[in-house]
Amino acid sequence: MILSLIAAISENGVIGRDGGLPWRLRDDMRWFKETTLGHPIIMGRRTYESNGGPLSGRANIVVSRTLDAHTAGIEVARSLGNAISLAKNHLQSPSGEVFVIGGAGMYEEAMPRCERMCLTRVHATVEGDTRFPDVDWARWRLVREEPHLADEHNEFAFSICVYERKGSGT
Ligand SMILES: NC(=O)c1ccc[n+]([C@@H]2O[C@H](COP(=O)([O-])OP(=O)(O)OC[C@H]3O[C@@H](n4cnc5c(N)ncnc54)[C@H](OP(=O)(O)O)[C@@H]3O)[C@@H](O)[C@H]2O)c1
């Protein structure tokens, strides 16, 4: 199994504001959907609530100590380790990919276990209340970078960057 993390981050490290995203980036939403579709996704309870419900076409695993274990459309895990175990049941092959999609605490806890990070670098400085954790960049290799311009559907320019853990052999 490959554990990956996917996030959009401003130049000053912000990922969220008032329970939502601090920008409108249609093409980044498309990239997120394309990349995660068909794969199990793991998220914290507040990210699940900000999505307004389960995301279609993906097994939604929500980490929470408070959510009802029988909430429709999702599986509830009580820890990240529990979530990863549940995600494995949904993989088509043992080498399948599972995505951690936020928020801040989930990213911080998952990062040491991840082999890949799909980071959208939003080329803007924005106000916010939720931040991406610090990254030890010496451990990561940039394997893909795709710039996108701002336009009427994308509030800011951004770059899709994919990093792989050095020495992971992937
Ligand atoms: N830019 C991006 O890529 C991106 C991605 C995702 C989210 N976001 C933004 O980030 C914000 C939400 O993120 P957040 O960091 O505030 O919250 P979050 O991580 O989504 O959710 C936090 C909740 O998850 C549960 N949780 C977290 N770690 C846990 C653990 N180890 N064991 C058990 N439960 C655990 C707890 O739920 P209980 O309280 O129910 O126990 C906790 O209150 C929103 O603004 C959202 O839009 C941005």
The ligand as an SDF file (V2000), in Angstrom:
LIG
                    3D

 48 52  0  0  0  0  0  0  0  0999 V2000
   -6.1510   23.2560    1.6710 N   0  0  0  0  0  0  0  0  0  0  0  0
   -6.3350   21.9530    1.8280 C   0  0  0  0  0  0  0  0  0  0  0  0
   -5.7800   21.1380    1.0910 O   0  0  0  0  0  0  0  0  0  0  0  0
   -7.2350   21.4550    2.9230 C   0  0  0  0  0  0  0  0  0  0  0  0
   -7.4340   20.0860    3.0940 C   0  0  0  0  0  0  0  0  0  0  0  0
   -8.2630   19.6560    4.1420 C   0  0  0  0  0  0  0  0  0  0  0  0
   -8.8550   20.5800    4.9770 C   0  0  0  0  0  0  0  0  0  0  0  0
   -8.6450   21.9040    4.7650 N   0  0  0  0  0  0  0  0  0  0  0  0
   -9.2200   22.9160    5.6550 C   0  0  0  0  0  0  0  0  0  0  0  0
   -8.7370   22.6570    6.9750 O   0  0  0  0  0  0  0  0  0  0  0  0
   -9.7700   22.9360    7.9180 C   0  0  0  0  0  0  0  0  0  0  0  0
  -10.1420   21.6540    8.6630 C   0  0  0  0  0  0  0  0  0  0  0  0
   -8.9710   21.0620    9.1910 O   0  0  0  0  0  0  0  0  0  0  0  0
   -8.6530   20.9950   10.7430 P   0  0  0  0  0  0  0  0  0  0  0  0
   -7.1840   20.8110   10.8810 O   0  0  0  0  0  0  0  0  0  0  0  0
   -9.3040   22.1420   11.4200 O   0  0  0  0  0  0  0  0  0  0  0  0
   -9.4720   19.7120   11.2130 O   0  0  0  0  0  0  0  0  0  0  0  0
   -9.4420   18.1510   10.7740 P   0  0  0  0  0  0  0  0  0  0  0  0
   -8.0680   17.5900   10.9100 O   0  0  0  0  0  0  0  0  0  0  0  0
  -10.1180   17.9700    9.4780 O   0  0  0  0  0  0  0  0  0  0  0  0
  -10.3930   17.5470   11.8930 O   0  0  0  0  0  0  0  0  0  0  0  0
  -10.0040   17.6050   13.2430 C   0  0  0  0  0  0  0  0  0  0  0  0
  -10.8110   16.5470   13.9640 C   0  0  0  0  0  0  0  0  0  0  0  0
  -10.4350   15.2450   13.4810 O   0  0  0  0  0  0  0  0  0  0  0  0
  -10.4310   14.3260   14.5560 C   0  0  0  0  0  0  0  0  0  0  0  0
   -9.0640   13.8670   14.7840 N   0  0  0  0  0  0  0  0  0  0  0  0
   -7.9080   14.4310   14.3610 C   0  0  0  0  0  0  0  0  0  0  0  0
   -6.8570   13.6850   14.7540 N   0  0  0  0  0  0  0  0  0  0  0  0
   -7.3630   12.6530   15.4400 C   0  0  0  0  0  0  0  0  0  0  0  0
   -6.7760   11.5280   16.0820 C   0  0  0  0  0  0  0  0  0  0  0  0
   -5.4600   11.3320   16.1000 N   0  0  0  0  0  0  0  0  0  0  0  0
   -7.5880   10.6510   16.7030 N   0  0  0  0  0  0  0  0  0  0  0  0
   -8.9390   10.8220   16.6820 C   0  0  0  0  0  0  0  0  0  0  0  0
   -9.5600   11.8690   16.0750 N   0  0  0  0  0  0  0  0  0  0  0  0
   -8.7560   12.7660   15.4730 C   0  0  0  0  0  0  0  0  0  0  0  0
  -11.0030   15.0640   15.7490 C   0  0  0  0  0  0  0  0  0  0  0  0
  -12.4030   14.9110   15.6070 O   0  0  0  0  0  0  0  0  0  0  0  0
  -13.4200   14.8540   16.8770 P   0  0  0  0  0  0  0  0  0  0  0  0
  -13.3960   16.2390   17.4470 O   0  0  0  0  0  0  0  0  0  0  0  0
  -14.7330   14.4620   16.2590 O   0  0  0  0  0  0  0  0  0  0  0  0
  -12.8510   13.8070   17.8050 O   0  0  0  0  0  0  0  0  0  0  0  0
  -10.5770   16.4920   15.4530 C   0  0  0  0  0  0  0  0  0  0  0  0
  -11.3820   17.4540   16.1350 O   0  0  0  0  0  0  0  0  0  0  0  0
  -10.9520   23.4810    7.0930 C   0  0  0  0  0  0  0  0  0  0  0  0
  -10.8050   24.8810    7.0140 O   0  0  0  0  0  0  0  0  0  0  0  0
  -10.7250   22.8480    5.7440 C   0  0  0  0  0  0  0  0  0  0  0  0
  -11.3430   23.5670    4.7010 O   0  0  0  0  0  0  0  0  0  0  0  0
   -7.8450   22.3610    3.7670 C   0  0  0  0  0  0  0  0  0  0  0  0
  1  2  1  0
  2  3  2  0
  2  4  1  0
  4  5  1  0
  4 48  2  0
  5  6  2  0
  6  7  1  0
  7  8  2  0
  8  9  1  0
  8 48  1  0
  9 10  1  0
  9 46  1  0
 10 11  1  0
 11 12  1  0
 11 44  1  0
 12 13  1  0
 13 14  1  0
 14 15  2  0
 14 16  1  0
 14 17  1  0
 17 18  1  0
 18 19  2  0
 18 20  1  0
 18 21  1  0
 21 22  1  0
 22 23  1  0
 23 24  1  0
 23 42  1  0
 24 25  1  0
 25 26  1  0
 25 36  1  0
 26 27  1  0
 26 35  1  0
 27 28  2  0
 28 29  1  0
 29 30  1  0
 29 35  2  0
 30 31  1  0
 30 32  2  0
 32 33  1  0
 33 34  2  0
 34 35  1  0
 36 37  1  0
 36 42  1  0
 37 38  1  0
 38 39  2  0
 38 40  1  0
 38 41  1  0
 42 43  1  0
 44 45  1  0
 44 46  1  0
 46 47  1  0
M  CHG  2   8   1  16  -1
M  END
$$$$
